[in-house]
Amino acid sequence: MEFESISAPLNQRDVLAQSPAQEDGAYKLTSPQQVAAGLPAVLSSLEYAMKGPGPLKGLALLRTLNQKGGVDCTSCAWPDPEHRSLAEFCENGAKAVADEGTRKRADKQFFVRYSVEELSRRSDYWLNQQGRLTEPLYLAKDSSHYQPIGWDQAIQLTVDRLKGLDNPQQALFYTSGRTSNEAAFLYQLLARRFGTNNLPDCANLCHESSGVGLNDTLGVSKGTVTLYDFYQAEVIVIVGQNPGTNHPRMLTALEKAKKNGARLVSINPLAEAALVRFKNPQDFLHPVHGIQTLLGSGTQMADLHLPVRLNGDVALFQYVCQQLVARGAVEKAFVEGSTSHFATFKAALDREDPQQLLDQCGLSAQQIEPLVDWLAQTRRIVFCWAMGVTQHVNAVDNVRAIVNTCLLRGAIGHPGAGLCPVRGHSNVQGDRTMGITCYPKAAFLDRLGQHFNFTPPRNPGLDTVKAIEAMLARQAHVLVCLGGNFLQASPDTETTALALKHLRLSVQISTKLNRSHLVTGQEALILPCLGRTEADNHQFVTVENSMSIVHSSQGRQTPASPNLRSEVAIVCDLAGSLLNTDWTPYLHNYDRIRSEIEAVIPGFSDFNRRVRHPSGFALPNLPRQGFFLTGDGKAHFSPLQAPSHQLPAGHYHMMTIRSHDQFNTTIYGNDDRYRGVLGKRRVIFLNPEDAALERLKTGDFVDLLGEQGRVAENFMVVVYPIPPGNTATYFPESNVLIPITQVAMGSNTPACKSVMIQLRRR
């Protein structure tokens, strides 16, 4: 489809889809750090907690964060240990609750002062700093300013526009991973009762490749380990992941594993500080070890770092599997009794030339040999990964390659072993369990329709990328977003912005201002909701972490405004008018929602009683016990071929990454302390040899040139230890370079980690 050829009137607001390229203020570059957390993390946490909410509220927020009966942190989905410390949070968790608990308000006077065009010329950091939204807002067609609107009017306007569609397939219901199980279940029920499976969500943009790869090979789309498997593992392989920034509480589990004798292997183009050394901030509370931690060098983390070339993961694991087979390190009893397709896998493996595999992954046999040695010695192996694996064109094969290695060693179905896709948002896995998916399984739809006495739609819906394409083609007209920042989370920023402008109505259910409120349909609504930390009429919600533990979360802080509504309340209000049904019983008693979940979704029997246990409960996970839900009841090997990396002269592969001062698209500040970049976000990390070839040095400025005329302007070069031919930039600033058509085969996830670019000196 040639999207550029589509011509039709758009709203006439002159808004910027990208955060402005010119940044104000001084910047400073330092050497990359070799130790994560420690006293700087403690001081940073306290600074954010004191500065945003204020000392009393800030301490109150931190005191309940991730505690039993407290608030589940939104900054990641890492599980909580059975025995919690007094400070069961990380630096990013402190930033998240401080950001939500800020004393600043983006109220109606704010929107009188600023037009949407003026706001779009501010940075994403500045937008977030304006504070909490306080009341529903409406942007009329061709209007320049948001204006207050009553809740009843806002709900009715949304319903009127939905009812005015030619068919339900012209509506899109997007979900963020912050959404609770209760809100997500009702939201998907609302969409399906309306008549569509158009339920794109943030998982389409991150771990969809994990779900597809795991479902193909194990019959489930989730990981197979518990937190206690980390403590019993002898080898932990961490692929395409930066725990120190994206999942800092994972470091405590890795440190404990190290003390129990585990070896850690980091496979990543960048050597991140948290996998070099770690100073556990919780040790500062110890009367003896606190001083030792402060003065000491911290715990050595990775025993081996393999700086794999971007998208060299299949080649690396194919080579590892070749070596394991050559050594006779195949767990024969497991492979013969519990797996299928080993012969076809082995035949494909034999066709791969070992030297070509080494060339493609950018590593030598000597570098990889310790990993092969350690894997060959034990079955107690845990494999972890994140977006460095899942956001490539061949991302599903990346996951399958990891699974192949796991199956070859029989490292699944027993303590200290298994597969762990580490989720980045607090309930992205729970939302999928609740039915937030555009590809629902028939059995789920059968149970849903039978229990609620309706016929759910059966045709597959639209994922996030297909939703953008539908908006561009004017086949979708109303977008309702339950949380998130759709524009900045999506690829191909200018194309996504054009798609959003084609809408008749865009609705954002949000806590704070972001760029998706500015690049809108002809009409737009902002519906302000409660944050996770705020009291919701004495009720609690539930979430599911990365390891399938369902537990409660209850906010107790006074809401930022009396005019906020919970996500559940907003969904119930929409259903009342759209479906002509009374969902107020759900609104007044969330136990009723949980009873409905129990009736529809397997694994939730006795939901209301079990979730009141202080630590929640575990959902069934048969591969954890060595049973697989594939057609033949066995785990499946996958025959693979490593992709080739042939870059034209003067071109580079770029991956997008997070700064340490952000969570997803929320920018808390402009510092990346661990990588030594302070006060600047528009930077490109460049290999020293490549910099010399381009006659560039640290501090020079370049434009980044993508395919088909895509340009990201004014990026500062930072010469950095990264494999030759590879570069790294922060998102969302570089999302403009990711073509909407460049997606993972099988999962349709944007390939944000292998974008081909050129450099143009400024």
N, C-alpha and C positions, 0 to 999 in steps of 0.2 A: 504494500500500500504506500503510495507517495503522499505522505502527510502534508508536505509543503504545498501541494497543489490544491488543498482544500481552501476554498474562499467563502467566507460568510461574515456578516457583521459581528464584531466582538464588542464587549463593553469598552468604552473609550478612555478608561483610566490609564494614565501613563505611569505604571508602576514598574519597579525593578524586580525581576525575579531572582537576581543574585544579590548577595550581600555586597555592598560597594567595594570596588577594588582598591580604593585609596584608604589607607588606615592611618589614623592619627596616633600620636604618642610615640615615645621612645621605645626601642627594643634593645635586647641584650642577648648575646650568644655566649654560652658556656660549654664546657666539655660535657658529653653525655654522662649521666650518673651511673655508677656501678653498684649502688645499693638502693633498694626501694623501701618506702615507708619510713620507720624510725621517727625521730623527733620532728623532722620537717612535716611528716604526715599528721602527727599529733597537733602541731601548731597550726597547720592549715585547717584542720577540722575545727579546732576551737575558734579560729578567726572567722570562718564562715558562719558557725553557729552563733557567735556573739554579734557579728555585724549585721546579719540578715534579720533573724527573728528578735534579736536582743538577748541579753544574758539569761534571764529567767526562762523565757520560752525556749531558747536554744538548748539549754541544758535539759529541760523537760522533754524535748523532742528526742535528744540523744539517749536519754535514760530509758525510753520505751522501745527504741529501734531494735527490731529483730529479737525482742524478748518474748517469752511466753506470755500470751495475752496482750501483747503490745502491737506495734505497727510493723508490717512487713515492708522492708525497704524496697523502693522502686528501682534502685540503681543496678541490680542484677538479680539473677534467679539462683544464686548459690544457696545450697541448703544450710539450715542452722544445725549446729551440733546439739546433742542431747543436754550437755552441761554448758550453759552459756556464761560468758564472762560479763563483768559489769559494763564493759564497753564492747558490745557485740555488733560493731559497725566498722566501716572503713572510711577512709578520707572521702571517697566519692559518695558514700551513703550520707555522710555529714553534709556534703554539699547539696545533695538532693533534698533532704528535709529542710535545710536552711533556705534553699531556693523556694520551696513550696511555702515555708513559714514566714517569708519576708514581710516586713511591715509596709512595704511600698504597695500602692494601688494604682491600677490603670482604670480610673473611674470615668464617669461621663464627661467631667471637665477636661480630662486628658484627650478624649476623642473630639471634643469641641476645638481644642487647641491644634490638633494635628489631623491633616487629611491623610487618606491612605497613600496618596502619592508621596507626601512628605515622609511618612513613616517608612515607606519602602526604600528611601534613600539613607536610612540608618542601618547600622550593622546588625547582624543577628544577635550579637552580644548585647548591644544597646536595647534592642527590642525586649529581650528577656529581662533586662534590668529594670523595666518600668513597673514590675510588680504584678499582683494578682488582679484578674478581671473581676468585676463586682456585680454586673447585671447584664441581662440579655441585650444584645446590640444588633441593629439591622442596618445594612448598607443597601439602599434602594438603587434601582437601575439608574446608571449614569450619575449617581450621587458621588460626592467627593469625601463625605464624612460618614462614619458610623453614628447612628443615633440610638438612644435607649428605646426599647420596645418591651411591652409587658410579656410575661411568660405565656399567658393564654394566647396572645396574639402571635407570638413566635411559634408556638406549637401548631397553631391553626394554619399559619402561613406555610410551614413545612408540609403539613398534611395536604393542604390544597394543591401545592405544587406536585406532590407525589400522586395524588388522585387525578391530576390533570395530564399525566403521562398517557401515551397511547397504549403502553403495556408495561408490566412491572420490570421487564428486562432493561428498561431505560433508567433504572435507579441503581445506585451503588451504595453499599453500606460497609464502610471501611472501619477497621478496629485496630487500636493500639494495644501493645502488650501490657500496658498499665491496668487495663480493664479487669475488674474482678470476675470470678466465675459466675456470680449471680447476675451481674449486668450482661456479661457475654452470652449466657444461656438465653436470657430474655431477648437480647438483641438479635441473635440468629433466629429465634422463634418469630420475632416481629418480621424480619425480612422474608422468611419462608411462608408465613401466613399471608404476607403481602403478595407473594408469588414469585420470588426470585432467589437463586443461589449466588447472586452477585455479592459475595462477602470477602472482598480482598482484605488482606491484613498485613501487619508488619512482618510476619513470618515469611511472606512471599519474597521479602527483600533480604532475609538473612539466612535462616536455617532450613528453608524449604528443600534445599539440596540434601540436607541430612535426612529429612523425613523420607524423601523418595529413595535415597540409597539404602537406608536401613529397612524400609518397608519391602523393598525388592529382595533383600538378602536375609532378613530375619523375620519379616512378617509384622513388625511393629515399627513405628516411626519415632520412637523415643530411645534414650540411652538405656543401658542395662546394668548400671552400677548404683551403689549407695555410697554415702560419704565414708562408711566404714571400710569399703573396698580400697579406698585410697590408703588407709592406715595399714592395710594388710598386703598391699602390692609390693613387689620387689623391683619392678620397673614401671615408670610412668612416662609415657610419650606424649608430649604436648605439641600439637601441630597447628600452625597458623593462628596463634593465640597470644595475646599480651595480657596475662592475668593482672599485672600490677596496675593497669589503668582500667581495664574492662570488667574484671572480676576480682578485686583486691582481696576479698575474704577467702578466696581459694588459696591464697598464699599461706594462710595458717594451716590448712589441711596439708599442703605440700611440705611445709616445714615439719609437721608431725610425721609425715611419711618418711622424710629424710632421716629424722631421729630414730625411726624404726628400721632404718637400713635400706630404704628404697633408693634406686638410682633414678634421677630425673634426666630426661632428654628433651631439649628444646629444638624444634624444627621450624625455622622462621627466617625470612630474609634479613630481619633486623634482630640484633642481640639486645633484647629489652632488659632494662635494669632489674626488674623484679625476678628474672630468671638467672641473674648473676648472683646477687646477694640480697638478703631480706632481713630487716630488723623488725621484729614483731612489736607493733605499738602496744599490744596488750601486756607485754612484759614490763612496760614502764610502771604498771600498777603493783608489781611484785616488790616487797620491801627489800629483797636481796638482789634479785636478778635485774631489777630496774636500772640500777647504776651500771651493772655489767653490760646490759643492752646498750645503754647510752654511750659508754666508752668503747665498746667492742666493735668488731667489724661486721657483725651480723652472720647469719647462716648462709653458707654457700648453697646455692640452689641447683642449677643445672650442672650435672656431671659432664654433659656433652651438649654443645650447641652446633647444629648443622645449618649453616646459612644457605638454605636451598634457594635456587633461582625461582623467581615468580612463576607459578604454575608448573613447577618441577616435581610436584608431590607424587603423581602417578609414576613417573620415571624412578623416583627414589624408592617407593615401596615395591615396585616391580623388581628393582635391583636387590632390595633386601630379601624379597621372597625367593629370588633365584639363589642367593647365597644360603638361605636357610634350607632350601631343597638340596643344594649341593652338599651341605654338611650332614644331611640326613636328619635335620631338626624339624621334621614334620610329625605332629602329634597323631600318629597313625590310627590309634583306636578311636580318637574323637573324629578325625576326618572320615574314616570309614563308617562309623556308626551314627554320626550326627549331621553330616553334610552331604550336599549334592553338587554335581558339576565340577568335581575336582579335576577330572581328566581334561575337560575343555579349558579350564583355567590353566592347567599345567602346559597344555599344548600352546596356548597363547603366550605363556611365559617363556617357553623354549624358543619362540620365534623372535624374541627381543634380543638385540645385540647388547651385551653388557656395557661395552664402551660407549655406545650411543646413549644408553640410559644414564651413564655418569655425565656425559656431555650435556644432556638435556636437563639434568637436575643441578648442574654446576658444582658438583662435589667430586672428590677423589675417593677411590676405594679405601685408602688409608683413613680418611675422615669417617667413613661409614662403618668401618670394621668394628669399632667398639659397640655400636648399636646392635649389629648382627650377633656379636658375642653374647651380649646381655639377654637378648631375646631368645637365643638358643638355649640358655641355661634355666629358664623358668617358664611356667604357665601363668604365674601371677603378674599379669601385665594389664595396665589400664591405659587405654588410648583416649586422649582428649583432643578436641579441636573446636575451632570457631570460624569466624568469617574468612580467615585466610585460606580456608579449605573450600568454603561453600559458595564463594562469589567469583567463580571462573566459568568459562564456557563449558569446560569438562568437569564441573564441580561434582556432579553425581558420581562420576568415575573416581574422583578424588576420595569420596567417602567409601566407595566400593573397594578401592585399593587398600584403605585402612582396614576394612572388614576382612579382606582376603588375608592380610597379615595376621590379624587376630585369630581367624579360623585355623590358619596353618599351624599356629602354636596351641590351639585348643584353649585360648585365653578368654573363655566366656562360660557362664553357667556355674561358676564356683567362686568362693571368696577371694578377694584381692585381684579380680580380673574383670574385664569387660570394656564396653564402649561408652563414651561420655561426650556427646555434643553439648557444649556449655552455652546455655542460653543467656542472652544479654539483657532481656527485659523481664521484670519480676513475674509476669503471668502470661508470657507469650505461649508457653506450653499448655497452661490451663485453658486459655482461650480456644486453642485447637481441640482440646479434650471436650470442651463445651459445645463444639459444633461450628466454630468460626472457621469455615473453609468453603472454598468455592467448588470443591470436589468431594461432596459428602458421600459416605458409603451407603449403599442401599439399605443395609441392616439398621443403620442409624435413622434414616428417613422413615423406615417402616415403624420403628418404635415411636418416633416423634409423632407421626401421623396418627397412629393408633391411640396413643395416649391423649392427644389433644383433638382428636376427631376432625382431622382435615387431611387433604391430599397434598403433601409437599411437592414442590417442583422437582423434577428428576433430571432435567438437563444440567450439565455442568455450568457453573457461573463463571465470572471473570475474576482472574487474579489481579494483582496491582498493575502489572505491565499491560495486560489486556484491557484493564479498566482505562488506563491512559489512552490506549489506542482507540477504544470505543468513544471516549470524549472527543478525541481529535476528529473522528469520523462522524461526529454528531449522532451517535447511536446511543449515547447516555446523556441524560440532561439534569439529573439531580444527584448530588454527592453528599452523603451524611457521614461525617467522620467522628467516631467515638474515640476521642483522644488523638494524639500524634501530631505530626507536622508533615502532612502529605507531600507538599511541594519539595521540601528540603530533604526528606527521606528518600525520594524517588530519583531515578537516574535522569540524565538528559534534561537539565533544569529548564532550559528555554522551551523545549518541546512540551514538557509537563506543564509549564506555565501557560502555553498556548492552549493546551487541552483544558485546563481549568477555566480559562476565559470563555471557552465554548459553552460552558454549562449555563443552564437557566438559573439554578440555585445551588450554592454550596453552603453547607452547614458544618460548623466546627464546634464540637463539644470539648471545651478546653478549660484549663486553669490559668494559663498565662498567654501573653501575646506572642505570636510567631509569624513568620512570613506567609504561611498559608492563609492567614486572615486578611492579607493584603492583595494577594493574587487570587482572584475569586471569579465566580460566575457573574452573570448580569446582576443577580441579587445575592446577598450573602447574609448569613446569620452567625453570630457567636453566642453560644449557649454556655454560660459559665457554670462549672461543676465543682463539687467538693474535691479537695485533695485527699490523698490516702491518710494523712495525719489528722484529719478533721472529724469531729464528732458527727455521726450520722444517726441522729435520733436513737442513741443508745444501742445501735445495732452493729454487728460485725459482718465482714465479708470474708471470702476464702480465696486462696490462690494455690497454684501448684508449682513447685520449684523444679529445677533441672533434673531432679532424681525422683520425680513422681510422688513427692510427699505433698499431701493436701493439708493446709493448716489455716488458721484464722488470722485475721488482721483487723484491729479495731482502733480507729482514730479517736482521740479525746480532746483535741484542741478546739477552741472556739473558731468557727468558720471565718474566713477572711471577710465575708459579707453575709448579712442575713438574707440576701437575695440569691444565694447559691442553692443549687439542687444537686442531689446525688445523681450518679449515672443511672442507677436503677430507677429513680423517680422520673428522669427525663425519658427513658425508654418506655416506662409505664404510661406517661402522659401521651407520648406519640401513639402508642397502641390504642389508647382509649378512643382517640378520634379517627385514626387511620383504619383500625380493624373493627370499630364499634364494639369493643369488648372492655369489660371492667377488670383492670389489673391492680386496682387499689389494694386488694388483700395482699398482694406481693409487696407492695410499697410499704405497708405497715408491719410486715412480719417476714423477714428474709428466710426464716425457717420454711415458709411455704414454697419459696423458690427452690430451696435445697431439697424439699420433698419431691418436687417435679423433676429435678436433676436425677435424684435417686431412681425415679420410675423409668427414666429414659436411657441413662448412661450406665453401662456395666461398671462395677467396681465401687459404686457409691452406696451400697446397702448400709442402712442405719447411719446415713450421712450426718444427721443433726447430732446424734449422740457422739459418734466417733470424732467429729471435727472439734468437739469441745474438749477433747484430751489436749493437754498443754502442748504436746508436740505434733498433734494432728495424726494422720494415718497414711500408709503407703497404698497406692493403687496397685492392682495386680500387674506383674511384669514377668511373663512366662520365660522369655529368654534369660532372665536372671537366674532361673532354675534349670536352664538347659533345654527348654521346650520352645519350639519355633512355630509361628503361626503362618507358615508358607503352605502352599498347596500339598506338598509331600511331607510336611511336618519336620523338615530339616533346614538347616542354614545353608544358604547357597553361595558357592564361590562364583566370581564373575570373571570371565575372560576379558582382558583389557589390552589396549595398545596405548603406550605413552604418546602424548601429543608432541609434535615437533615445534621448536621455537626458532623460527626464521624471521629475524627483524630486518627490514630494509636499512641500508646505511643511513645513519643520522636519526634513527628512530629508537624509542625506548618503551619498555613496558612500565606503566604506572599503576600503583595500587593506592587506594584511598585508605586512610587510617584515622583513628581518633587521636586528638590531643589529650593530654592528661587532665585538662581543664574543661572537659565536656562530657555529657552523657547523651549518646546518640546525637540528635541535632540540637540539643540544648547546650548553649555555650555559657559556662559559668565564668570564664575568664580567658585571657589570651596567653597564658603561660603553659608550656609543656616542660615542666621541671625536669623530668627524667631524661628527655632528649636534649636539654640544654637550650631551648628556644623560648625566650621570655619576651612577652609583649607583641608577638606577631603570629599570625595564623596563615597568611598567604606565603608559604614557603614550600620549596621542593627539595627533598633530600636526594643528593646526587653522588654517585660513586666517584672517588678521586680520579681514577683513570678516565672516566667519561668526562668529568669536569675539565681535565687537562686537554682532552681531545677537542672539547667545545671552546677551549680558551676562556673558561669561566672559573671564578673563585667564589668562596663564601662572601656574601654581601652583594654580589651582582644581581641584577633583576632581569627576568625573562618573562615572556608570554608562553603559555603552553598551548600548542596547536594539536587539536584532535582531528578526528575524521570528519569529512563533509563540512569543513569550515567552522567547526566548533573551536572556540577560543576561551581560555581562562587567562585573564590579564594580570600582570604585575606581581609575579611570584619571586620571592627572594631565594637565591641559591644557598643551600647549606650543604657543604661537602661533608659526607657522612659514610660510615662503613655499611654499605649495602652492596649486594652483588652487582657486577658489571652489567650494564644494559637495563638495570632496574632502577626505578625511582619511586618515591612515596610522597603523597600530599595529604593534607587534611580534608575530610569531608565536613560540611556540604560544599565548601568553596570550589572543589574540583569536580563535583557531580555533573557540571555542565558538559564535561568531556566524555561522559559515558553514553554511548548511543543507546537509544531505547530498544534497538534491534539486537544489541549484543547481550545475549542472555544464556544462562546455563541450559544445556540440552537436558530435557526431561523434567526440569523444575521451573524453568522460566524466570529464575532469579537473575537480576542484573549482574553482569560480570564486572564488578567494580574493582577487582584485584588484578586485572590484566588488560588495561586500557593502553592502546598504542598512541604515543604522542611524539611530537617534535618540540624543540626548544627554539625560541626566537629572542635574541638579545634585545633588550630595550635601550 
